[in-house]
Amino acid sequence: MKRISLVILLFVCNIASAQTDGYEIHVIVKPFKNQYVYLGNYSGKQLPIFDSVKLDDKCEGVFKGSQKLGGGIYLIGYPGKNGYFELLIDKQQNFSLIADTSTLLSKGVQFINSPDNVLFSNYQQTMSSKGAQIESGKKKLAQAKNATDSAQLTHQISKLDNEIQQYRETLIKKNSGSILSTLLIAMQEPILPPGLKDPKNKKDSIKAYYYFKEHYWDGVNFWDDRLTRTPSGLFEAKLDKYFDQLVAQHPDSVIKEMDWMLGYASISDEMTKFLLLKFVNRYLVQKYMWEDAVFVHLFEKYFSNKSYPWLTESGKKTIADRAYNLMANITGTEAANIELPDTAGTMQSLYAMKAPYIIVCFWDPLCGHCQETVPKLDSIYKNKWKAKGLKVFAVAKETDSNKKDWMKFIHEHSLQDWTNVYYSKSDEQARVDSGVAGYSQLYDVQSFPTLYLLDKDKRIVAKKLAFDQIDEILQLKTKGL
């Protein structure tokens, strides 16, 4: 049995639709007498519960509310939230249902005055029957002893697949605009024309890719908020596949696609909320360096000067703080200059350094990971990078350490080839007090060591990578040096 979990969303206050007709759903859910059952809906990976009713000794109860519910796939949860069954809610929100949980899988749910759910039940039963036949055919195929049997079983399975496809297409055509039709359209993927199904060369493969991408969202309307109240394996999974497999992995491409979707979604508050939360949560912690630009764009266009009823103050602050920490160190832009004293007390400027590439290293002499990593970084610098003219600008940030620990570590590990500067807590506070961002914020230093790779113009080539990853990048970048 599936289990319900009431999830507290980080930024969302669950707000009901602003319609006034209300809903009234009479339920009989056997064998639960004098126990609570729950009404909730899907929202991607979440299952928010928003209503409950205590059944009487006849297992009867009524879910009732003064505001109409947004269309989508809903669920009725059992006592203790240890199981549930699904139903559709759309325009007709005054109906009845009878369910016996002991026979639910075989007999389904009986609906009264709900054409959408009658259609949904018939669809589920048909798919269950066809699916069982396909699984049976696959098991027999795996055990087939000769080519004739294999060919016959393969033909039967293919025929069943075609029947399912035809059944869905017919259902969509006959029930245009219905919630089930909308969901089935969202589940579809483009079918390549005969000439592109089996690409013969690279040119054909490119054509097939563009055709698939161009038709991926055919029939899907981004202003239809019913899609937001679906399981994560439906609309959200379709979004994930699109951005992971079909959109070029470059900030400009990702930003263009997000803006396109949010432009259409702007007439639906619920869809706007769904997409913004989806994108913010995805890019809040970047998987790839270039994603910093995507998050900053989201903040600047959709959050910096806008408020939403579903976004809490703490959530807004989380987004803003993360964006401000990224703004000054977006990959491809110029890094902020650093001016700090070296071991002799002389001010050293990052921008004064002349080199084809510069490694900027934020570290702490008493950090265990730094004690292990910094000598390795120096070793690869002396053995490979130094000969190519690269330089290291090392910023020791005062945390649990002091200047004596810093100078001792430099001496013991012979780091004199580096430009070593010291960033004290008082220096950091002085910058903040004067209204200037601290270096920790400018370089988004959240752990030690933090490494940046800059080019000769001090533009950020790579950031927050291990030294061996930076070495791989340098090997590609310095072939001509």
N, C-alpha and C positions, 0 to 999 in steps of 0.2 A: 504494500500500500504506500501511496505517496504521502508525504508528511508536509503539513503547512507550517511555515515559519512567518511570524509577524515581523517584518523587517522595518527597522527605523532608518529611513533614508537620511543621508548626510545633509542634503540641502533642501529636501522637499517637505512641505507641509501638504498633506493630501487634501486637495480642495475639490469639492463636488462641482458638477456642471451647473451653470447658472440658469438652467431651464426651470420652468415652474410647474409643469404638468404633474410631476411626481411619478413614483413607481409603486406598484403593489403586486407582489408575487406570493401567491398562496402555495404552500408546500406541504406535502406529506412525505416524510423521510423515515422509512421503517428500518430498523426496529426501535428507533430512538424515542423513548417516552420521557417526558418531563426533563429533557436535556436541551442544552443550547446547540444550535447549528449556526453557521456563519456564512455571510455573503461577502465575497471579495472578487477581485479581478486580477488578471495578469497585467504586469507592467514590465515587460522585458524579463529580467532575472528576478524581479520582485513579485511578491504576492500580497499586496496590501489588503487587509480586511477592514471593511467600513460599516458593516451592519451585522446584527445578531438577533436571534429570536429564540425564546424558550418554547419548545414543542409541548403540546398538552399530552394527556394520557392516550390520545388517539394518534399520536405522532404528527399532529398538525400544527402549523404556525403560519404567520404572515410577515414577510419582509415588506416594510412600507416606509416611504420617504416623501417629503414634500418637493424635492427637486429631482428632475428627470436625470437618469443616468446616461453617461456617454456610452455609445455603442462599443461593443467589443466582446471578447471571450471572458466570461465570468466563471465563478466556481462557487459551489456550496460545500462548505467544510463540515466534517463530522464533529461530534463532541470530542473535546480534547485536541482538536485540530490534527487528528492522526489519519486523515484521508479526505478525499473530496471527489466530486464529479463536476464536469463542465457543462455550461449552457451558454447560449448566445443571448445577448440583450442588445436591442436596437430600437426601432421606432415603437414597436408594441411592447409596453412595459406593464401591462395589466394582464397577467395570465396565471395559470396553475400548473403544478407538476406533481407527479407521484413517482417516488423512487423507493425501491427495496434494495438496500445495499448488499444483501446476500445474493441477489441475482442480477446485479447491475451490469456485469460484463456480458452476460448472455442475453438479457432482455432489454437492457437500456433503461431509459426514463420515459415515462408517458407524459406528454405535454398537452395542455388544453388551451386553446385560444392563442397559440404561438406558432404561426406558420414557419418562422425562421428556425425554431428548434425542432419542429417536425422534419424539416428539410435536413437539418444538421444531424438528427438521429439516424435518418435514412442513409445519409452519406457515411456516417461512422460505421453503421452495420454493413453497408456494401464494401467499404474499404477493409473492414475486418475480415469479411468473408473472402474477398479477392486476395488479401494479404496472406491468409492462412493457406490458400491454394498455391500461391507462389512459393511459400516456404516449404510446403510439402513437395512441390515439384523440384525445388533445389536440393532437398535431401535425397530424393530418388535419383537425381542427376549425378550427385556425388557418388552414388553406389551403382550407377549403371555399368553393365558388364560388356556392352558391345556398342559399336558406332550407331547402329540403327536405333537402339533405345535412347542413346544420348541425343541424337538428332530429333527424335520425336518429343522428348522432354523439353529440349531447348525451344522447339517450336511452340509447345504448349505455354511455356513461361513467357515467351515473347508475345503470344496472343493475349495472355492475361494482362501484360503490361500495356498493350495497345488498347484493350478494353477499358482499363483504368483511365488512360489518357483521354479516350473518347467520351467516357462517362463524365469526366471533369469538364471537358469542353462543352458538352451538351448542357450540363448543369449551369455553367457560367452564362451561356447564351439564353437559356430559358428564364434565368433569374437575375437579369442584369440589374445592377445597383444594390442587390441584397447584400447583407453582411457576409454571407457564406461565399457568394460570388467574388466579393472584394478580397476575401482571405485567400481563395484559391488562385486568383490572379497574382497576388503577392507571392505565392509559393512557386509560381511557374518560373522557369528559366528559358531564355531564347532557344529556339530550335534552329540550328544552322541550316541554310539552304544546301541542297545536294552538292553543289560545287565547292562548298567550304567544309563539309563534314570530314573529309579525309585530305588535309592539306598535303600537296606534293612537294612544296618548297617553302622557303622562308617568306616569300611574298604572299603565298596563300595563307600561311599561318598568321601573318600580320592582318590580312583582310578578315580572317575569321575572328581574331581578337577584337578588332574595331566593330565588326557586326554585332558580336556578343555584347560588348560594352554599350553600344548605341541603343540596343533593344532591351537591355537588362531591366529597365524600369517601365517598360511598356504596360500601360493600363494601371499603373500605381500612381495615386494622387497624394502628394505630400501634405495636402491640406486635410486629408481624411483622418481625423484623430482616432477612428476605430482601430487603425493599425497599431496605435500605441498600446492598446489593451489586448495584447496578444503575448503568447509565450516567447521566451528568448530565442527559441529555435525557429521562429517565423520571421517577422519583420526585422528584428534586431540581428538575427543571423544573416539575413540578406544584406543588411547594411555592412556588417563585418566583412563578408566575402567581397563586397564591392570595393571597400577601401583597402583591404589586404591584398586582393588579387588583380583588380582591374584598374585602380587608380595609380598613376605613376608615383613612386615613392619620392616625392619632392614637395617642399612646402607650398610652392605656387599651385601645383596641381591639386593638392589636398584642400587648400583654402578655396580654390575655385569651385570644387564640388560641394563643400560645406555651404558656401554662400548661395549656391544654386538651390540646394535643398531648403535652406532656411528662408530663402526668398519666397518660395511657394508655400512653405509652412507658416508664414507670417500671419495668414488669416485664421489660423487655428492656434489658440493659446496652448492647448494640450500638446499638439505636435511640436510647437516651438519649444516647450518645456522638455519634452522627451528628447529631441535632437540636441538641444544645448547641454543637457545633463549627460547625454551619451558622449558628446564630443569633449566636454570639459573633463569628465572622468577619464576618458581615454588619453588625453594629452596632458593631464595634470602632472603625471610622472612620465617623462619621455623615455621611449624605448630606443629611439635613434636621435642623434645629435640635432638633426635638422628640424625635429618636431618642436623645438623651442619657439620657432617663428610661428607655427600654427597656434600654439597656446596664446602667445602674445596677441595675435590677430583676433582670436576669439574674445579676449579681454577687451581690447580696444574698440571693437565693433559692436559687441553684444552685451558687455557688462559695465564698462567704465562709466558710461553716462545713462545707464538704464536700470530700472528696478523691476522686479518681478514679484508677484505675491507669493510665489512658491520658494523664493530664495531668502534664506534667513540672513541676518547680519553676519553671523559667524561664517556662513558659507561664502558670502560676498567678500569678506575679509580674506578668507583662504585663497580665493581666486585672485584677488588684487595683490596680495603679498607675493604669491608665486609669480605673477606676471611682472611685478616690479623687480623681482630678483633675476628675471630672465632678460629683461629689456636691454641691459647694458652688455650682455654677452651672447647675443644671438650668433650662431655659426655663420661665418661669411662677413660679419661686420667688424669694424675696428674695435679692439679691446681697449678698455680704459687704461690710461697711463697710471703707473705706480711710482711714487716718489717716497723712498724711505731710507733711513740710515743703514750703512753697512757696518762691518765689525769695527771700523775705525771711527765711526760716527759721521762719516761723510755721506751726504745725500746722494743716492743713486736713482736715476730715472730709467724706467723701462724703455721709454721712447728714445733715449739717447743711445741705446744699444744698436749696433749695426751688424746684422747677420741675415743670411738667407732664411733661416728659421730660428725661432726662439722657443725653448721650453720654459713655461712659467709653472713653478711648483710651489703650492701652498702646503706647508708641513708644520709639524710640532716635534721637537727633539725628544719629548718623552712619550710620544705616541708609539705604541708597540708596532703597529703596522708600518709607521714611518721608519722606525729603526731597522726594519727588515727590508723595506722597499727602496729607501733613498740610496743606500750603498749600491744596490743593483742598478738603479737609475744612473748613478755616477759611473759605474763600470761600463755600461753600454754607451754612455756618453764618451768616455775616454777611448774605448775600443773602436767605435764606429762613427759617432756623430761629430766629434771635435775635428776630425780630419776634413770634414766637409764644411767647416766654418760655422757649425751650429753653436748656439750658446744657451746657457741655463740661467734663468733669473729666479732665484729661490727666495720665497717669502716665508720666514719662520714666524708664525702667529703665536702670540703669547696666550696660552691656555693654562696648563698646569706647569709649564716650563718657565724659565727665566733666561736672561742673557748669558749667564754662566753656563747653563746646560747647552744652550745653542752654540756658543763658541767652542765648548769642549767637544761637542759632536763634530763640528766642522774640522777641528784639528785632528781628532782621532781617525776620521775617515777621509782625510785629505781632500776636502771639498773646495780647496782654494781656487780651482779653475772656474768655479761658479761665481756669479754675482750674488752674494748673500746679503739679504736685508732683513731687518727685524721689525715686526708690526706689533706694537704693544697695545694693551687694552686702553691705555690713556690716549694713544694716537687715534684709535678707533672711535673713542668717545668724543674726542675733540672734533673729529670730522662730522659726526652725527649732530653734535651740539651746534655746529656752525651751519647746519642745513645741507651738508654734503654727504652723499651716500658713502658708507664705509666700503673698504675694499672687499670685505666679506660678501656684501650684497652685490657689488659690481661684478664679482666673479662667482657669485652663487656658491660660496664655499660652505658646504654642509657636512663634510667629512674630510679626514686627512689620510694620505695626501690627495690633493686635487691637482690634476695636471692639465695644462692648456698647451696647445701647439699653435704658434703664431707664425705668419709669413713675414717677409721683409718689411711689409707695410703695416705690420702689427694687426693684420686681420686674423680672425679666429678660424683656423683650419680644422681643428678638432679640440674636443674638450671632454674632461671627465672620463678618460680612458686609462687603462693600465699602460705601463711604459712599453710593454711588448706590443700592444696594439698600436701605440703611437709609432713604434719602430717600423711596423708594417706599412703605415701610411708614409712615413719618411722614405722608406725604400722606394716607393712609387714616385714620390715627389722629387727625390734628389738624384734620380738616375743621370740627369744631365750635369750634375755639379762635379 
